[in-house]
Amino acid sequence: MSDPELKIPEGWEERAVKDWEWATLWEAVEEGDHGYAHERVKEAIDVGIDPRVILDDGLFPGFNVQGERFSEQIIFIPEMLITARAMKAGLALIRPLLAANDEKPLGTFIMGTVLGDMHDIGQSIVTIMLENAGFEVINLGTDVHPDRFIEAAAEHNADMIGFSALLSTTVYYQKVTIDEFVKAGHRDKVHILIGGAPTTQEWADECGADGWGGDAMLAVNLARKLITEKRAAWA
């Protein structure tokens, strides 16, 4: 298994100011240096680099290469969380600027662990990575009743929903919750993803989900793909 390489954004020099460099920020995010990530992003803002450019050219390369390593099990949860922390340090500075520029999030994603299951480490990582990828995420926590998922989806006009389950005894509630969306007449308004240790693509197909996130990076990539597909509008 070869180690994924950092992909340098093509033409980044043209989008930055004269004599600027991103390499140290790429490395900081990759290695989880949140202090330097915060400092470098602030410098980029101060010299007038567009916040979207900071995100795409400065923050994403280091984050994405670590995401690929995580997906290929070259690194594991602790390393990915450290990288996510550095990414969030930079995002905290540019999010208000993106909002001021009327840049909307990619979509609204409701996340939670299904009824009867108190585990949240997996879905917490997915939440962080979805936020870093540009989604607005409403995390409902653990032991979430189907009705609560439905209420939150309607309240926030959700585009996507993620059901996590770690226990083989609770994974069935992923299907139950999807069935409740059908009964409520909302199934065609959202894309539903499932994930968790006992889940598989076969289970996703059987329970009626739109996709399966085998790991956090796969879940994010799938969310990016599905968000472009049309759904029925919330009333």
Secondary structure, 3 states (H helix, E strand, C coil): CCCCCCCCCCCHHHHCCCCCCCHHHHHHHHHCCHHHHHHHHHHHHHCCCCHHHHHHHHHHHHHHHHHHHHHCCCCCHHHHHHHHHHHHHHHHHHHHHHHHCCCCCCCEEEEEEECCCCCCHHHHHHHHHHHHCCCEEEECCCCECHHHHHHHHHHHCCCEEEEECCCCCCCHHHHHHHHHHHHHCCHHHCEEEEECCCCCHHHHHHHCCCEEECCHHHHHHHHHHHCCCCCCCCC
